[in-house]
Amino acid sequence: MIANTRSQPPQVPNAQPTQILVEVIVELRRGHAEVAAKLLDDNWQVIEGRVVALGLRTYRLLRAFARGAAGPREAGRAQEDLDAVRPRYPGEHSYLAAKWPEMATFLTTNGLA
């Protein structure tokens, strides 16, 4: 990813979790759920330490999506995240489903749409 080849890191507070978020979405859109799940798991401490609770909801939703794609063995772990991201208002997560049919199906299937 181009962001990883920069000569200097971005001078933006908390840029690392945002970069991780972008990489996770790219990997998920490519169909590489295992890579995305590992990226989240490997960096979860950084994410939790730098992202406010409300913003963490997106990371948890993506982690549930990645784990859900990994098969039945990860279903229990995905459920924890799903329970934590139940919509607080209608359409809360709909921005993720825009032009991403797999995410739209995931949201609908799990009652998050």
VOGU-3710 file (C-alpha; in Angstrom, 3 decimals, decimal comma):
1> miantrsqpp> 0,000/0,000/0,000  1,320/3,442/-0,929  0,796/4,785/2,597  3,400/2,318/3,857  6,056/3,624/1,448  6,041/7,254/2,588  9,410/8,616/3,688  7,857/10,141/6,802  4,781/9,088/8,706  1,753/11,388/8,454
11> qvpnaqptqi> 1,783/14,254/10,925  -1,792/13,588/11,979  -2,707/12,507/15,499  -3,894/8,927/15,531  -3,025/8,379/11,877  -2,006/4,777/12,565  -5,509/3,499/13,439  -6,916/5,283/10,389  -4,298/3,692/8,163  -5,154/0,296/9,660
21> lvevivelrr> -8,845/0,936/8,992  -8,162/1,707/5,341  -5,944/-1,361/4,933  -8,592/-3,570/6,554  -11,313/-2,282/4,237  -9,095/-2,761/1,175  -8,255/-6,339/2,199  -11,905/-7,133/2,898  -12,994/-5,685/-0,443  -10,355/-7,859/-2,125
31> ghaevaakll> -11,813/-10,913/-0,403  -8,875/-11,380/1,981  -10,823/-11,705/5,226  -8,054/-13,656/6,956  -5,526/-10,918/6,244  -7,940/-8,243/7,491  -8,757/-10,197/10,660  -5,056/-10,698/11,410  -4,337/-7,024/10,791  -7,055/-6,059/13,270
41> ddnwqviegr> -6,010/-8,655/15,845  -2,328/-7,696/15,598  -3,137/-4,006/16,073  -6,131/-4,162/18,392  -4,222/-2,743/21,363  -3,189/0,310/19,326  -6,727/0,741/17,995  -8,349/0,527/21,419  -5,780/2,884/22,880  -6,234/5,611/20,295
51> vvalglrtyr> -9,797/5,428/19,001  -12,710/6,819/21,000  -15,450/4,363/21,923  -17,887/5,613/19,310  -15,287/5,289/16,552  -14,360/1,826/17,746  -17,768/0,588/16,572  -16,617/0,626/12,933  -13,508/-1,402/13,744  -15,600/-3,932/15,663
61> llrafargaa> -18,065/-4,239/12,800  -15,260/-4,843/10,317  -13,693/-7,367/12,671  -17,019/-9,219/12,918  -17,303/-9,193/9,119  -13,757/-10,542/8,740  -14,263/-13,213/11,379  -17,635/-14,193/9,944  -16,010/-14,761/6,565  -13,440/-17,030/8,225
71> gpreagraqe> -16,055/-19,713/8,826  -17,924/-21,324/11,704  -14,894/-21,618/13,973  -14,777/-17,827/14,334  -18,556/-17,369/14,622  -18,510/-17,057/18,413  -15,822/-14,405/18,340  -17,696/-12,525/15,608  -20,866/-12,605/17,705  -19,201/-10,653/20,522
81> dldavrpryp> -18,484/-7,821/18,122  -21,930/-8,012/16,544  -23,564/-7,636/19,942  -21,465/-4,532/20,595  -22,395/-2,790/17,340  -26,163/-3,153/17,305  -27,407/0,013/15,561  -28,128/2,941/17,831  -30,270/4,498/15,079  -31,631/3,242/11,727
91> gehsylaakw> -29,004/3,117/9,014  -26,042/3,705/11,338  -23,826/1,315/9,390  -25,302/1,848/5,928  -22,325/3,920/4,743  -20,218/0,757/4,797  -22,664/-1,069/2,531  -22,557/1,570/-0,210  -21,299/-0,200/-3,336  -20,202/-3,177/-1,199
101> pematflttn> -22,790/-5,929/-1,733  -21,096/-8,408/0,609  -21,217/-5,911/3,460  -24,844/-5,055/2,657  -25,717/-8,755/2,875  -23,759/-9,120/6,123  -25,539/-6,154/7,705  -28,956/-7,421/6,647  -28,266/-11,017/7,686  -27,155/-9,913/11,142
111> gla> -29,925/-7,387/11,724  -27,606/-4,399/11,474  -29,108/-2,754/8,386
//
